[in-house]
Amino acid sequence: MNFKPIKEGSDKVDGFALVKQAEVKTSSKGGKYLDIDLADKDGEINGKYWDYTDGEYNPGDLVKVRGTISEYNGRPQMRIELIRLATFQDNVNVADYVKSADYKPEDMFAKICEIICRFSDEDLKKICLKVYEDNKEKLLYYPAALRLHHAMLGGLLFHTLSIMTTALKVCEVYPQIDKDLLVAGAALHDIGKLEEIESSTLGVASEYSVDGNLIGHLVRGAFIVRKTGEELGIDEEKIRLLEHMLLSHHGNPEYGAAVRPMFLEASVLNMLDDLDAKIYEISEFASEAEPGALTQRQWALDNVRIYNHGRKEIKPQANLIEE
């Protein structure tokens, strides 16, 4: 987080941040406190404002906060002393505090459609293009997650294009893989997140929707594929193959998969999805440590501490669009 000490030598910091979620809770002693997640281009932090009395903060609000930062359960946490909404007099631009993908959403959307248009299978081409055109407005800003990997403006397109690009490379090595089927599955695998996650147009995800809690993006995505495929008169077997890839792309039921992958392309999609998420997360965590140092334990990676070996500058990135 891009907070600055309020004065030299002080442990108190302040700065501006976007609200990701905010909830008034009751402590064990019966007092009210504000539990709030804050974010900027550099990262995220949870904050606690004890003895909270008034004020309302909503996802997407830009706020100015002051407090002290310490560690809690291996992650930084802010004890907030002052918080208020940003005002016109602050002369700050909310876009400057939004974490975003390395490429413009419009460029990533166009690149994905370009790859799809190279399919030799006309049915897979039609269904993918239809889903993308039907959902273009949301795809241009949606994040891929509430937090962790690709939780940013354009994150869903970034994650999707990363997997599609890697899938094309994998197919060059293993000719037995049905390239069109694998890349189509990659293009559609997370489309259900448009209904699973609540997000502002700034790509700030606040919570899971009712649909996300009750249905989830794997099943919702399969519904979208089925509905679109039937509208287009797509071959039933191709619809079924795509549905299976979406329903199984988390691999194991303990990770949310409805079924385990049961054919080659479904298995490869599961591995590529996990690979892309892990590369992003490990890169992000390692970038928080100085070269030669270890991070705190990361619950998202089975409580492993990540080591920054310093051999290269490490940060989450991917080469997806040629300049």
C-alpha positions in Angstrom: 0.0 0.0 0.0 1.2 3.5 -0.9 0.9 5.0 2.6 3.4 7.6 3.8 4.5 8.4 7.4 2.7 11.5 8.6 6.1 12.9 9.7 9.7 11.7 9.9 10.2 9.0 12.5 6.5 8.5 13.1 4.9 5.0 13.0 1.7 6.6 11.9 0.9 6.6 8.2 -1.8 8.1 6.0 -2.9 8.1 2.4 -5.7 7.5 0.0 -7.2 4.1 -0.9 -10.2 2.5 -2.5 -12.8 0.7 -0.3 -13.2 -3.0 -1.4 -15.6 -3.9 1.3 -16.7 -2.4 4.6 -18.9 -3.8 7.4 -19.8 -2.6 10.9 -19.3 -5.5 13.3 -19.6 -6.1 17.0 -16.6 -7.0 19.1 -16.5 -9.6 21.9 -16.9 -6.7 24.4 -20.1 -5.5 22.7 -18.6 -2.4 21.0 -19.0 -1.5 17.3 -16.0 -1.5 15.0 -15.5 -1.0 11.2 -13.9 -3.9 9.4 -12.7 -2.6 6.0 -10.6 -3.8 3.1 -8.6 -1.1 1.3 -6.7 -1.3 -2.0 -4.6 0.8 -4.3 -2.3 0.0 -7.2 0.3 -1.4 -4.9 -1.9 -3.9 -3.0 -4.5 -4.5 -0.4 -4.8 -4.3 3.4 -7.4 -5.0 6.0 -8.2 -2.3 8.5 -10.0 -2.1 11.8 -11.5 1.1 13.2 -12.3 0.4 16.8 -15.0 2.3 18.7 -16.6 3.1 15.5 -19.6 5.5 15.8 -20.7 6.9 12.4 -20.0 7.3 8.7 -20.9 5.0 5.8 -18.4 3.5 3.3 -19.2 1.5 0.2 -17.2 -0.5 -2.3 -15.6 1.9 -4.8 -15.4 4.8 -2.4 -12.1 6.7 -2.3 -11.1 7.4 1.3 -8.3 9.0 3.2 -7.1 7.0 6.2 -4.6 7.5 9.0 -3.3 4.8 11.4 -0.6 2.3 12.3 0.2 -0.9 10.4 1.2 -4.1 12.2 1.1 -7.8 11.4 -1.8 -10.1 12.1 -1.9 -13.8 11.1 1.1 -13.2 8.8 -0.5 -10.3 6.9 -0.3 -6.5 7.4 -3.3 -4.9 9.1 -4.1 -1.3 9.7 -5.4 0.1 13.0 -7.3 3.1 11.8 -7.4 6.3 13.8 -9.1 8.6 11.2 -11.0 7.9 8.1 -13.1 10.1 5.7 -14.3 10.2 2.2 -12.0 12.0 -0.3 -13.3 15.4 -1.4 -12.8 17.6 -4.4 -10.4 19.7 -2.4 -8.1 16.7 -2.0 -7.4 17.0 -5.8 -6.9 13.2 -6.3 -8.1 11.0 -9.2 -9.7 7.8 -8.3 -8.2 6.1 -11.4 -4.8 6.7 -9.9 -5.7 4.2 -7.1 -7.1 1.4 -9.2 -5.0 -1.6 -9.8 -5.3 -2.6 -13.4 -3.9 -5.1 -15.9 -0.8 -4.4 -17.9 -2.8 -4.1 -21.2 -5.8 -2.0 -22.1 -9.0 -4.1 -21.7 -10.0 -3.2 -25.3 -6.7 -4.6 -26.6 -7.1 -7.8 -24.6 -10.7 -8.3 -25.8 -9.6 -7.8 -29.4 -6.7 -10.2 -29.0 -9.0 -12.9 -27.5 -11.4 -12.5 -30.4 -8.5 -12.6 -32.9 -7.4 -16.0 -31.5 -11.0 -17.3 -31.5 -11.4 -16.3 -35.2 -8.5 -18.6 -36.1 -10.4 -21.7 -35.0 -11.0 -24.2 -37.7 -14.0 -25.5 -35.9 -16.8 -23.2 -36.9 -19.1 -24.2 -34.0 -16.5 -23.5 -31.3 -15.8 -20.2 -33.1 -19.4 -19.2 -33.2 -20.2 -20.0 -29.5 -17.1 -18.3 -28.2 -17.6 -15.1 -30.2 -21.3 -14.9 -29.3 -20.5 -15.2 -25.6 -17.9 -12.5 -25.8 -20.0 -10.1 -27.8 -23.0 -10.7 -25.4 -20.8 -9.9 -22.4 -18.4 -7.3 -23.8 -19.4 -4.4 -21.6 -18.7 -6.3 -18.3 -15.7 -8.1 -19.7 -13.9 -4.8 -20.3 -13.6 -4.0 -16.6 -14.3 -7.2 -14.6 -11.7 -8.6 -12.2 -11.0 -12.3 -12.0 -11.3 -12.6 -8.2 -12.2 -10.8 -5.0 -8.6 -10.9 -4.0 -5.3 -12.7 -4.8 -4.7 -13.4 -8.4 -5.9 -10.9 -11.1 -8.2 -9.0 -8.7 -8.0 -5.8 -10.7 -9.5 -3.8 -13.5 -9.4 -6.0 -16.6 -8.2 -8.9 -14.5 -10.6 -11.5 -16.0 -9.5 -10.7 -19.6 -5.8 -10.8 -18.5 -6.2 -14.2 -16.7 -8.1 -15.6 -19.7 -5.7 -14.3 -22.3 -2.8 -15.6 -20.3 -4.2 -19.2 -20.3 -5.2 -19.0 -24.0 -1.7 -17.9 -24.9 -0.1 -20.6 -22.9 -2.5 -23.2 -24.3 -1.5 -22.4 -27.8 2.2 -22.9 -26.8 1.4 -26.3 -25.1 -0.4 -27.5 -28.3 2.8 -26.9 -30.3 4.6 -29.4 -28.0 1.8 -31.9 -27.7 0.0 -32.4 -31.1 -2.5 -34.9 -29.7 -4.3 -32.0 -27.9 -7.3 -30.7 -29.8 -6.2 -27.1 -30.0 -9.6 -25.5 -30.8 -11.3 -27.3 -28.0 -8.6 -26.5 -25.4 -8.4 -22.8 -26.3 -12.2 -22.5 -26.5 -12.4 -24.0 -23.0 -9.8 -21.5 -21.8 -11.8 -18.6 -23.4 -15.0 -19.6 -21.6 -13.8 -21.2 -18.4 -14.4 -18.2 -16.1 -17.2 -16.5 -17.9 -19.5 -17.3 -15.0 -17.5 -14.9 -12.8 -19.5 -12.1 -14.4 -22.4 -13.3 -12.4 -20.5 -14.7 -9.4 -18.7 -11.5 -8.3 -20.1 -8.0 -7.5 -17.8 -5.4 -9.1 -17.8 -1.7 -9.8 -16.9 -0.4 -13.2 -13.4 0.3 -11.7 -12.8 -3.4 -11.4 -13.1 -3.3 -7.6 -14.7 -6.5 -6.5 -16.6 -6.2 -3.2 -18.3 -9.5 -2.5 -19.8 -12.6 -4.0 -23.3 -12.1 -5.4 -26.3 -14.2 -4.3 -25.9 -16.1 -7.6 -22.2 -16.6 -6.8 -23.0 -18.0 -3.4 -25.9 -20.2 -4.5 -24.7 -21.3 -7.9 -21.0 -20.4 -8.4 -19.1 -19.5 -11.6 -18.4 -23.1 -12.8 -22.1 -24.0 -12.9 -23.2 -20.6 -14.1 -20.6 -20.7 -16.9 -21.9 -24.1 -18.0 -25.5 -22.6 -18.0 -24.2 -19.8 -20.3 -22.5 -22.3 -22.7 -25.6 -24.5 -22.8 -28.0 -21.6 -23.5 -25.8 -20.0 -26.1 -25.0 -23.3 -27.8 -28.6 -24.2 -28.1 -29.5 -20.8 -29.5 -26.9 -21.2 -32.2 -27.8 -24.8 -33.0 -24.3 -26.0 -32.0 -23.7 -29.8 -32.0 -24.8 -31.4 -28.7 -21.5 -33.2 -28.2 -19.5 -30.0 -28.5 -21.7 -28.2 -26.0 -21.3 -31.1 -23.6 -17.5 -31.1 -24.0 -17.4 -27.4 -23.2 -19.7 -27.8 -20.3 -17.5 -30.5 -18.8 -14.4 -28.4 -19.2 -16.1 -25.5 -17.3 -17.5 -27.8 -14.6 -14.2 -29.5 -14.0 -11.6 -26.8 -14.4 -10.9 -26.6 -10.7 -9.7 -30.2 -10.8 -11.0 -31.6 -7.5 -14.3 -31.3 -5.7 -12.6 -29.9 -2.6 -11.5 -26.9 -4.8 -15.1 -26.4 -6.1 -15.1 -28.7 -9.2 -18.5 -30.3 -9.9 -16.7 -33.2 -11.5 -13.1 -34.2 -12.1 -11.6 -33.7 -15.6 -12.3 -36.7 -17.7 -10.6 -36.0 -21.0 -7.3 -34.6 -22.1 -8.2 -31.0 -22.9 -10.2 -30.7 -19.7 -7.2 -31.9 -17.6 -4.9 -29.6 -19.4 -7.2 -26.6 -18.8 -7.3 -27.4 -15.1 -3.5 -27.5 -15.0 -3.1 -24.2 -17.0 -5.7 -22.4 -14.8 -3.8 -23.5 -11.7 -0.4 -22.6 -13.3 -1.5 -19.1 -14.2 -3.0 -18.4 -10.8 0.1 -19.8 -9.0 2.6 -17.8 -11.1 0.7 -14.6 -10.5 0.4 -15.2 -6.7 4.0 -16.3 -6.2 5.3 -13.4 -8.2 3.2 -10.9 -6.3 4.1 -12.3 -2.9 7.8 -12.5 -3.8 7.8 -8.9 -5.0 6.9 -7.9 -1.4 10.1 -9.3 0.0 13.6 -7.9 -0.4 16.1 -10.0 -2.5 17.4 -12.7 -0.2 14.5 -12.6 2.1 11.4 -14.7 2.8 7.8 -13.5 3.0 5.5 -14.3 5.8 3.5 -17.5 5.4 0.9 -17.3 2.6 -2.3 -19.0 3.4 -3.3 -19.0 -0.3 -0.2 -21.2 -1.0 -0.7 -23.7 1.8 1.1 -21.5 4.3 4.4 -21.6 2.5 6.9 -18.8 2.9 8.0 -17.5 -0.5 11.7 -16.7 -1.1 12.8 -13.8 -3.3 16.1 -15.1 -4.8 16.8 -11.8 -6.4 18.1 -13.3 -9.7 15.5 -11.2 -11.6 13.2 -8.4 -10.8 10.0 -10.2 -10.0 6.5 -8.9 -10.4 3.2 -10.3 -11.7 3.3 -9.9 -15.5 2.8 -11.8 -18.8 3.8 -11.2 -22.4 0.5 -11.4 -24.2 0.3 -8.8 -26.9 3.2 -8.0 -29.2 3.9 -4.3 -29.5 
